Amino acid sequence: GTASVAVAGIFAALRITKNKLSDHKFVFQGAGEAAMGIAHLILMAMEKEGISREDAIKKIWMVDSKGLIVKGRSHLNHEKEVFAQDHPSVNSLEEVVQKVKPTAIIGVAAIAGAFTEKILKDMAAFNERPIVFALSNPTSKAECTAEQCYRLTEGRGIFASGSPFSKVTLPNGQTFFPGQGNNAYVFPGVALGVIACGVRHISDDIFLITAESIAAEVTEQNLAEGRLYPPLDSIREVSLKIAVKIVDWAYKHGLASWYPEPADKEAFVKRLVYSPDYDSFVIDDYRWPPAAMQTQDV
């Protein structure tokens, strides 16, 4: 879920940077489960664009508590070895950003303030529109605040967070509404799609489809306001579209359980969507006003 919603934000950001995913270089602060999930989904998306897995891996750099993950470093587990780069050791995130010059930095290590003033200013110096995802929860553990990102990148940063942040207004009057990468965008639609057609195996492809579907629901107006995700109050519509995409994919790949295949997949999924609206079965009654029940002289 975290990987899917993070990659959805990246897909939306590509509409601002106006290039391909494989044109970007990512530095992760953190190399745990969340970082690996996001990185593997980015790899899948890059391969879908047509570049080799080997070339895609060269675009993903990871920093853990011991510094940059590089080939030859001791005590690397298998997951970390996949992303080990052929590069000299580098100890600090600031130095990694300076040397690698990424187009995007993604924080998932719950280290508050990890995206320092120097890092954010460097990102703005390297890139016209730097991508800054501070995805750690809670807010007190965020790598930087929305205000810090927008202020230090002079309003050019493309920001998303794992925790909610209030709108930010810069001295020049620019106002941004930071996007929150919330798993709530992912799970309702995935569950609906999987249940609708009885998907036999939930593969990573489903989460990539979900990321693409979420990003497609972000409007140009949303992007102009700094939002990389659709409004949460549209979650029912977003979930329906995710589910329809999953159902379509499942039938095309022979992974659905329910046959015959429905001709109108949207109608097929819609009939399973729960509605909280109920008909009222309470008997209507009427209370006579006391004055009307008094004896009257005619």
ZIPEKA-V745246 format. One record per residue. N is the residue number from 0. RES is the residue in three letters. PHI is phi in whole degrees, 0 to 359 (* if undefined). OMEGA is omega as a letter, one per 20 degrees, with the letter a starting at -180 (none if undefined). Layout:
[[N,RES,PHI,OMEGA] [N,RES,PHI,OMEGA]]
This chain:
[[0,GLY,*,r] [1,THR,299,a] [2,ALA,298,a] [3,SER,296,a] [4,VAL,289,r] [5,ALA,294,a] [6,VAL,292,r] [7,ALA,300,r] [8,GLY,297,r] [9,ILE,294,r] [10,PHE,301,r] [11,ALA,295,r] [12,ALA,297,r] [13,LEU,298,r] [14,ARG,287,r] [15,ILE,270,a] [16,THR,285,r] [17,LYS,57,r] [18,ASN,212,a] [19,LYS,268,r] [20,LEU,301,a] [21,SER,289,r] [22,ASP,276,a] [23,HIS,259,r] [24,LYS,232,a] [25,PHE,249,r] [26,VAL,242,r] [27,PHE,260,r] [28,GLN,267,a] [29,GLY,116,a] [30,ALA,221,r] [31,GLY,269,a] [32,GLU,299,a] [33,ALA,296,r] [34,ALA,299,a] [35,MET,295,r] [36,GLY,298,r] [37,ILE,296,a] [38,ALA,299,a] [39,HIS,293,r] [40,LEU,289,r] [41,ILE,297,r] [42,LEU,302,r] [43,MET,302,a] [44,ALA,293,r] [45,MET,293,r] [46,GLU,298,r] [47,LYS,296,r] [48,GLU,286,r] [49,GLY,116,r] [50,ILE,265,a] [51,SER,287,r] [52,ARG,299,a] [53,GLU,300,r] [54,ASP,291,r] [55,ALA,295,r] [56,ILE,299,r] [57,LYS,295,a] [58,LYS,262,a] [59,ILE,237,a] [60,TRP,243,a] [61,MET,235,r] [62,VAL,239,r] [63,ASP,247,a] [64,SER,296,a] [65,LYS,257,r] [66,GLY,109,a] [67,LEU,296,r] [68,ILE,278,a] [69,VAL,233,r] [70,LYS,296,r] [71,GLY,91,r] [72,ARG,288,a] [73,SER,286,r] [74,HIS,60,r] [75,LEU,268,r] [76,ASN,282,a] [77,HIS,300,a] [78,GLU,300,a] [79,LYS,290,r] [80,GLU,300,r] [81,VAL,303,a] [82,PHE,257,r] [83,ALA,291,a] [84,GLN,262,r] [85,ASP,277,a] [86,HIS,203,r] [87,PRO,299,r] [88,SER,298,r] [89,VAL,224,a] [90,ASN,271,a] [91,SER,250,r] [92,LEU,297,r] [93,GLU,303,a] [94,GLU,291,r] [95,VAL,299,r] [96,VAL,299,a] [97,GLN,296,a] [98,LYS,277,a] [99,VAL,280,a] [100,LYS,55,a] [101,PRO,288,r] [102,THR,267,a] [103,ALA,216,r] [104,ILE,239,a] [105,ILE,231,a] [106,GLY,258,a] [107,VAL,219,a] [108,ALA,245,r] [109,ALA,56,r] [110,ILE,251,a] [111,ALA,300,r] [112,GLY,75,a] [113,ALA,299,r] [114,PHE,272,a] [115,THR,287,r] [116,GLU,302,r] [117,LYS,297,a] [118,ILE,298,a] [119,LEU,294,r] [120,LYS,291,r] [121,ASP,296,r] [122,MET,301,r] [123,ALA,289,r] [124,ALA,284,a] [125,PHE,282,a] [126,ASN,230,r] [127,GLU,293,r] [128,ARG,229,a] [129,PRO,291,r] [130,ILE,262,a] [131,VAL,232,r] [132,PHE,248,r] [133,ALA,260,a] [134,LEU,265,a] [135,SER,285,r] [136,ASN,246,i] [137,PRO,285,a] [138,THR,304,a] [139,SER,294,r] [140,LYS,257,a] [141,ALA,297,a] [142,GLU,295,r] [143,CYS,199,r] [144,THR,270,r] [145,ALA,299,a] [146,GLU,299,r] [147,GLN,299,a] [148,CYS,299,a] [149,TYR,294,a] [150,ARG,291,a] [151,LEU,283,r] [152,THR,258,r] [153,GLU,58,r] [154,GLY,79,a] [155,ARG,264,a] [156,GLY,292,r] [157,ILE,256,a] [158,PHE,248,r] [159,ALA,217,a] [160,SER,223,r] [161,GLY,272,r] [162,SER,249,a] [163,PRO,288,r] [164,PHE,232,r] [165,SER,287,r] [166,LYS,298,a] [167,VAL,238,r] [168,THR,244,a] [169,LEU,276,r] [170,PRO,305,a] [171,ASN,278,r] [172,GLY,96,r] [173,GLN,297,r] [174,THR,240,a] [175,PHE,235,r] [176,PHE,245,a] [177,PRO,301,r] [178,GLY,275,r] [179,GLN,254,r] [180,GLY,282,a] [181,ASN,257,r] [182,ASN,301,a] [183,ALA,299,r] [184,TYR,289,a] [185,VAL,263,a] [186,PHE,293,r] [187,PRO,300,a] [188,GLY,292,r] [189,VAL,296,a] [190,ALA,299,a] [191,LEU,298,a] [192,GLY,295,a] [193,VAL,295,a] [194,ILE,290,a] [195,ALA,303,a] [196,CYS,242,r] [197,GLY,64,r] [198,VAL,302,a] [199,ARG,279,a] [200,HIS,214,a] [201,ILE,269,a] [202,SER,266,r] [203,ASP,296,r] [204,ASP,303,a] [205,ILE,297,a] [206,PHE,284,r] [207,LEU,289,r] [208,ILE,301,r] [209,THR,298,r] [210,ALA,300,r] [211,GLU,297,a] [212,SER,293,r] [213,ILE,297,a] [214,ALA,299,a] [215,ALA,293,a] [216,GLU,273,r] [217,VAL,278,a] [218,THR,273,r] [219,GLU,298,r] [220,GLN,296,r] [221,ASN,304,a] [222,LEU,298,a] [223,ALA,297,a] [224,GLU,271,a] [225,GLY,92,a] [226,ARG,270,r] [227,LEU,259,a] [228,TYR,227,r] [229,PRO,293,r] [230,PRO,302,a] [231,LEU,296,r] [232,ASP,286,r] [233,SER,259,a] [234,ILE,299,r] [235,ARG,294,r] [236,GLU,293,r] [237,VAL,297,a] [238,SER,298,r] [239,LEU,298,a] [240,LYS,292,r] [241,ILE,299,a] [242,ALA,299,r] [243,VAL,297,r] [244,LYS,297,a] [245,ILE,294,r] [246,VAL,300,r] [247,ASP,300,r] [248,TRP,296,a] [249,ALA,298,r] [250,TYR,291,r] [251,LYS,295,a] [252,HIS,256,r] [253,GLY,67,a] [254,LEU,251,r] [255,ALA,274,a] [256,SER,256,a] [257,TRP,259,r] [258,TYR,230,j] [259,PRO,288,r] [260,GLU,295,a] [261,PRO,291,r] [262,ALA,287,r] [263,ASP,255,a] [264,LYS,289,r] [265,GLU,295,r] [266,ALA,296,r] [267,PHE,300,a] [268,VAL,284,a] [269,LYS,303,a] [270,ARG,291,r] [271,LEU,263,a] [272,VAL,284,a] [273,TYR,291,r] [274,SER,243,r] [275,PRO,278,a] [276,ASP,273,r] [277,TYR,235,r] [278,ASP,290,r] [279,SER,273,r] [280,PHE,248,r] [281,VAL,281,a] [282,ILE,292,r] [283,ASP,292,r] [284,ASP,228,a] [285,TYR,227,r] [286,ARG,264,r] [287,TRP,292,r] [288,PRO,295,a] [289,PRO,308,a] [290,ALA,297,a] [291,ALA,284,a] [292,MET,264,r] [293,GLN,280,r] [294,THR,296,a] [295,GLN,244,r] [296,ASP,272,a] [297,VAL,254,none]]
